[in-house]
Amino acid sequence: MAIEVQIPGPLRNYTGQQSRVQAEGSTVGEVLQNLQAQYPGLGSQLYEADGSVRRFINLFVNGEDIRGQNGLDTQLKSGDKLGILPAMAGGSQSLSPDQVQRYHRHLIMPEVGSRGQRRLANAKVLIVGAGGLGSPAAMYLAAAGVGKIGIADFDVVDVSNLQRQILHGSEDVGRPKVDSARDTIARINPTVEVVAHNEPLTSQNAREIIRDYDIVVNGTDNFPTRYLVNDVCQFEGKPLVDGSIMRFDGQLTVYAPGHGCYRDLFPAPPPPGAVPSCAEAGVLGVLPGIVGSLQALEAIKLILGVGEPMVGRMLLFDGLSMEFRELKLRKDPNCPVCGEHPTITEPIDYVQFCGVPQQTALIG
């Protein structure tokens, strides 16, 4: 028996913009099951991961709430009309048909769905460094539909970058990395807004730049910038998805406000020459692709509010043994930035500590 199902505006992207469709079934539950079989994208909007109807979806038979009847077991007869009423908040936009097609693999996931995709579209992520780590992070965030991506890098593309920095190609050598990054992201997803910050981050501009974003992805490989970004993210209350690489090894963690920061591990920068950079020690070209992709994953989890972000944990990756290990991080009550009695309350430049020129390129 075919029942007419009335589709509200926010769900019509999944039914080809049809406001009324037909679905077989003798009960409300059967009709909904057959409805999602006809229109697979609807499933993530109607059902939770455990198969129950989502709490913000209400159902009506001939204008009567099924909660006052037999719920999903409410019997239907020929001529009955099943209405779907989702909760709506003013100002949220429905996805366009092009967006539904582009993000279909997201929309059918209960953890993402239409609501999650709109969160991605409204999100603003700053990537510090358009190098080895920033390249895959930027590309996957753009492909996922993050609405605004900032790229902070003041370097130009060098031929030595091409072994790992996949945002750039041979034709980009000599160009500003932010310009090359913008062009690559536009080819991946032209709906993404790219903001280029073609300038070094300093104590004078870091807060102004970072405060405009929801999440910061750190793809730098020099200590002055790494400490500056960490401190400013703490001051501005921004989650920091932090990654680092060298040779065959990678590290990944998330520093969330109130849950520790980089200085809990390393309170002060090392003396000049104590730790080699990637330019000095080398890095296997594929390694930043692995760690940078994981950074993109962590940023997406934070945007969607799903899963268990790497807050209070650090992931270690050994590419030679293909082994992942996890460390538990401890919040230091004496941390000079996020501790109980902070002694650093404003951003400062760390060139005097690290002995690294302030204009050092963000290699990554």
C-alpha positions as CSV (number, residue, x, y, z in Angstrom):
1,M,0.0,0.0,0.0
2,A,1.5,3.4,-1.1
3,I,1.3,6.2,1.4
4,E,1.8,9.9,0.6
5,V,4.7,11.3,2.6
6,Q,4.9,15.1,3.0
7,I,8.6,16.2,2.8
8,P,9.5,19.5,4.6
9,G,11.8,22.1,2.9
10,P,15.0,21.2,4.7
11,L,14.8,17.6,3.5
12,R,13.8,18.1,-0.1
13,N,17.3,18.1,-1.3
14,Y,17.2,14.3,-0.7
15,T,14.0,13.8,-2.7
16,G,14.9,15.8,-5.8
17,Q,13.0,18.8,-4.4
18,Q,9.8,16.9,-4.3
19,S,7.4,18.0,-1.5
20,R,5.3,14.8,-1.7
21,V,6.5,11.3,-2.4
22,Q,5.0,7.8,-2.3
23,A,6.3,5.0,-0.1
24,E,5.0,1.6,0.6
25,G,4.0,0.3,4.1
26,S,1.3,-0.6,6.5
27,T,2.8,1.2,9.5
28,V,4.7,4.4,10.0
29,G,7.9,2.5,10.6
30,E,7.6,0.5,7.4
31,V,6.9,3.6,5.4
32,L,10.0,5.3,6.8
33,Q,12.2,2.3,6.1
34,N,11.0,2.1,2.5
35,L,11.3,5.9,2.2
36,Q,15.0,5.8,3.0
37,A,15.5,2.9,0.7
38,Q,14.1,5.0,-2.1
39,Y,16.1,8.1,-1.1
40,P,19.3,7.0,0.6
41,G,20.4,10.5,1.7
42,L,17.3,10.7,3.9
43,G,18.5,7.9,6.2
44,S,21.1,10.0,8.0
45,Q,18.5,12.7,8.5
46,L,15.8,10.5,9.9
47,Y,17.7,7.9,12.0
48,E,20.4,7.8,14.7
49,A,23.3,5.4,14.4
50,D,21.4,2.9,16.6
51,G,18.4,2.8,14.2
52,S,16.1,4.9,16.3
53,V,14.3,7.9,14.8
54,R,16.3,11.1,15.6
55,R,14.9,13.0,18.6
56,F,14.4,16.2,16.6
57,I,12.2,14.5,14.0
58,N,8.4,14.4,14.7
59,L,5.9,12.4,12.7
60,F,2.2,13.0,12.0
61,V,-0.5,10.9,10.4
62,N,-3.2,13.0,9.0
63,G,-2.1,15.9,11.2
64,E,-2.1,13.8,14.4
65,D,1.2,13.3,16.3
66,I,2.0,9.5,16.3
67,R,3.3,9.9,19.9
68,G,-0.3,10.0,20.9
69,Q,-1.0,6.9,19.0
70,N,1.2,3.8,18.6
71,G,4.4,5.5,17.6
72,L,6.2,3.8,14.7
73,D,3.7,0.9,14.9
74,T,0.8,3.2,14.1
75,Q,-1.3,1.5,11.4
76,L,-1.9,3.2,8.1
77,K,-4.7,2.8,5.5
78,S,-5.1,3.9,2.0
79,G,-5.4,7.7,1.7
80,D,-3.5,8.4,4.9
81,K,-0.8,11.1,4.7
82,L,2.4,10.9,6.7
83,G,4.0,14.3,7.6
84,I,7.7,14.8,8.7
85,L,8.4,17.7,11.0
86,P,12.1,18.4,11.8
87,A,13.2,20.9,14.3
88,M,14.5,24.1,12.6
89,A,16.5,27.1,13.8
90,G,16.2,30.3,11.9
91,G,19.1,31.2,9.6
92,S,20.4,27.7,8.7
93,Q,20.7,27.1,5.0
94,S,19.7,24.0,3.1
95,L,22.3,22.4,0.9
96,S,22.1,23.1,-2.8
97,P,21.6,20.2,-5.2
98,D,25.2,20.6,-6.3
99,Q,26.3,20.3,-2.7
100,V,24.2,17.3,-2.1
101,Q,25.9,15.6,-5.0
102,R,29.4,16.6,-4.0
103,Y,29.1,15.7,-0.3
104,H,26.8,12.6,-0.8
105,R,29.3,10.3,1.0
106,H,29.2,12.6,4.0
107,L,25.5,13.1,4.0
108,I,24.8,9.3,4.3
109,M,26.9,9.1,7.4
110,P,25.0,9.6,10.6
111,E,27.9,11.3,12.2
112,V,27.9,14.0,9.5
113,G,24.6,14.3,7.6
114,S,23.2,17.6,6.4
115,R,23.6,19.3,9.8
116,G,27.3,18.3,9.9
117,Q,27.9,19.4,6.4
118,R,26.5,22.8,7.2
119,R,28.8,23.0,10.2
120,L,31.7,22.3,7.8
121,A,30.5,25.0,5.4
122,N,30.3,27.5,8.3
123,A,33.7,26.6,9.8
124,K,36.8,28.7,9.5
125,V,40.2,27.0,9.8
126,L,43.6,28.7,9.7
127,I,46.5,26.6,8.4
128,V,49.9,28.0,9.5
129,G,52.4,26.9,6.9
130,A,51.6,25.8,3.3
131,G,54.3,23.2,3.3
132,G,54.5,19.5,3.9
133,L,51.9,19.3,6.7
134,G,49.8,22.2,5.5
135,S,49.4,20.8,2.0
136,P,47.4,17.6,2.7
137,A,45.6,19.3,5.6
138,A,44.4,22.2,3.3
139,M,43.5,19.9,0.4
140,Y,41.4,17.5,2.5
141,L,39.7,20.3,4.5
142,A,38.8,21.9,1.2
143,A,37.5,18.7,-0.3
144,A,35.4,18.1,2.9
145,G,33.7,21.5,2.4
146,V,35.2,23.7,5.1
147,G,33.8,27.1,4.1
148,K,36.8,29.3,4.9
149,I,40.5,28.3,4.9
150,G,43.2,30.7,5.9
151,I,46.7,30.1,4.6
152,A,49.5,31.8,6.6
153,D,52.8,31.6,4.8
154,F,55.2,34.2,3.4
155,D,57.6,31.9,1.5
156,V,57.8,31.2,-2.2
157,V,57.8,27.8,-3.8
158,D,61.2,26.3,-4.2
159,V,62.0,23.2,-6.3
160,S,63.2,21.4,-3.1
161,N,59.6,21.8,-1.8
162,L,58.1,19.6,-4.5
163,Q,59.2,16.3,-2.9
164,R,56.5,16.7,-0.2
165,Q,54.5,19.9,-0.5
166,I,51.7,18.7,-2.8
167,L,49.9,22.0,-2.9
168,H,52.5,23.1,-5.3
169,G,53.8,21.9,-8.7
170,S,56.8,22.6,-10.9
171,E,55.0,25.5,-12.6
172,D,54.6,27.2,-9.2
173,V,58.4,27.5,-8.5
174,G,59.1,31.1,-7.6
175,R,55.4,31.9,-6.8
176,P,54.2,32.9,-3.3
177,K,53.0,29.7,-1.6
178,V,49.7,31.3,-0.6
179,D,48.9,32.0,-4.3
180,S,49.8,28.5,-5.4
181,A,47.7,27.1,-2.4
182,R,44.7,29.2,-3.4
183,D,44.8,28.0,-7.0
184,T,45.1,24.3,-5.9
185,I,42.2,24.6,-3.4
186,A,40.1,26.3,-6.1
187,R,40.6,23.4,-8.4
188,I,39.6,21.0,-5.6
189,N,36.6,22.9,-4.4
190,P,35.7,26.3,-5.9
191,T,33.1,27.0,-3.2
192,V,35.8,27.3,-0.5
193,E,36.9,30.9,0.5
194,V,40.7,31.1,0.8
195,V,42.2,33.9,2.7
196,A,45.9,34.4,2.1
197,H,48.1,35.8,4.9
198,N,51.3,36.4,2.9
199,E,53.3,37.6,5.9
200,P,55.2,36.2,8.8
201,L,53.3,35.7,12.0
202,T,54.7,38.0,14.7
203,S,53.7,39.2,18.1
204,Q,52.2,42.2,16.5
205,N,49.8,40.4,14.1
206,A,49.3,36.9,15.3
207,R,46.3,37.6,17.6
208,E,44.5,39.6,15.0
209,I,44.9,36.8,12.4
210,I,44.2,33.9,14.6
211,R,41.1,35.3,16.4
212,D,39.2,35.3,13.1
213,Y,39.2,31.5,12.9
214,D,37.6,28.6,14.8
215,I,40.5,26.1,14.6
216,V,44.2,26.5,13.9
217,V,46.2,23.7,12.2
218,N,49.9,24.1,12.8
219,G,52.2,23.0,10.0
220,T,55.4,24.9,10.8
221,D,58.8,23.4,11.5
222,N,60.6,26.3,13.3
223,F,60.4,26.9,17.0
224,P,59.7,30.7,17.0
225,T,56.5,30.2,15.0
226,R,55.5,27.0,16.9
227,Y,55.7,28.7,20.3
228,L,54.0,31.9,19.0
229,V,51.1,30.0,17.5
230,N,50.7,27.9,20.7
231,D,50.6,30.9,23.0
232,V,48.2,32.9,20.9
233,C,45.8,30.0,20.5
234,Q,45.7,29.8,24.3
235,F,45.1,33.5,24.7
236,E,42.4,33.5,22.1
237,G,40.7,30.2,23.2
238,K,41.3,28.4,19.9
239,P,41.9,24.7,19.5
240,L,45.3,23.9,18.0
241,V,45.8,20.8,15.9
242,D,49.5,20.3,16.1
243,G,51.7,18.1,14.0
244,S,55.4,17.6,13.5
245,I,57.6,15.5,11.4
246,M,61.3,14.5,10.9
247,R,62.9,11.7,8.8
248,F,60.5,8.8,9.2
249,D,58.8,9.9,12.4
250,G,55.6,12.0,13.0
251,Q,53.7,13.4,16.0
252,L,50.1,14.6,16.3
253,T,48.1,16.1,19.2
254,V,45.3,18.6,19.8
255,Y,45.8,21.4,22.4
256,A,42.4,22.6,23.5
257,P,41.9,25.6,25.7
258,G,41.8,24.5,29.3
259,H,43.4,21.1,28.5
260,G,47.0,22.0,28.2
261,C,49.4,23.3,25.6
262,Y,52.7,22.8,23.9
263,R,54.5,24.3,26.8
264,D,53.3,21.6,29.1
265,L,55.7,19.4,27.2
266,F,58.4,21.9,26.4
267,P,58.2,25.0,28.6
268,A,60.8,26.9,26.7
269,P,62.4,26.7,23.3
270,P,65.6,24.7,22.9
271,P,68.9,26.6,22.5
272,P,70.1,27.3,18.9
273,G,71.3,24.1,17.1
274,A,70.1,21.7,19.8
275,V,67.3,20.2,17.5
276,P,67.8,19.9,13.8
277,S,65.1,21.1,11.4
278,C,63.7,19.1,8.6
279,A,65.9,21.1,6.2
280,E,68.9,19.8,8.2
281,A,67.8,16.2,9.1
282,G,65.6,15.5,6.1
283,V,62.1,14.0,5.9
284,L,60.6,11.3,3.7
285,G,58.3,13.0,1.3
286,V,55.2,10.8,2.0
287,L,55.5,11.3,5.8
288,P,53.9,14.7,6.0
289,G,51.1,13.4,3.8
290,I,50.2,10.9,6.6
291,V,50.5,13.3,9.5
292,G,48.9,16.2,7.6
293,S,45.9,14.1,6.7
294,L,45.5,13.1,10.3
295,Q,45.5,16.8,11.2
296,A,42.7,17.4,8.8
297,L,40.8,14.5,10.4
298,E,41.2,16.0,13.8
299,A,40.0,19.4,12.6
300,I,36.9,17.8,11.0
301,K,36.1,15.9,14.3
302,L,36.4,19.2,16.2
303,I,34.1,20.9,13.8
304,L,31.5,18.1,13.8
305,G,31.8,17.5,17.5
306,V,32.2,13.7,17.0
307,G,34.6,11.1,18.1
308,E,37.5,11.5,20.5
309,P,39.9,14.2,19.5
310,M,43.5,13.8,20.4
311,V,43.2,16.2,23.4
312,G,45.5,15.1,26.3
313,R,47.0,12.5,24.0
314,M,49.8,12.4,21.5
315,L,50.0,10.0,18.6
316,L,53.5,8.9,17.6
317,F,54.1,7.4,14.1
318,D,57.2,5.4,13.1
319,G,57.2,5.0,9.4
320,L,60.0,2.5,9.4
321,S,58.2,0.0,11.6
322,M,54.7,1.2,10.5
323,E,53.8,1.5,14.2
324,F,51.5,3.9,15.9
325,R,51.9,4.6,19.6
326,E,49.9,6.8,22.0
327,L,51.2,8.9,24.9
328,K,49.0,10.5,27.6
329,L,49.9,14.1,28.1
330,R,49.8,15.8,31.6
331,K,48.7,19.4,32.1
332,D,51.4,21.2,33.9
333,P,50.0,23.5,36.7
334,N,53.2,25.5,36.5
335,C,53.0,26.1,32.7
336,P,53.9,29.7,32.0
337,V,51.0,30.1,29.6
338,C,48.1,27.8,30.6
339,G,49.1,27.1,34.2
340,E,47.5,28.2,37.4
341,H,49.7,31.3,37.6
342,P,50.7,32.2,34.1
343,T,53.8,34.4,33.6
344,I,53.3,34.9,29.8
345,T,50.1,36.7,29.0
346,E,51.0,38.4,25.7
347,P,52.5,37.1,22.5
348,I,56.2,37.6,22.1
349,D,58.7,36.8,19.4
350,Y,61.1,34.0,20.1
351,V,64.0,34.8,17.8
352,Q,66.1,35.7,20.8
353,F,65.6,32.2,22.3
354,C,65.9,30.1,19.3
355,G,68.5,31.9,17.3
356,V,66.4,31.3,14.2
357,P,65.8,34.3,11.9
358,Q,62.3,35.6,12.2
359,Q,61.8,35.4,8.5
360,T,62.6,31.7,8.4
361,A,60.5,29.9,5.8
362,L,57.7,27.6,7.0
363,I,59.1,24.4,5.4
364,G,57.0,21.7,7.0
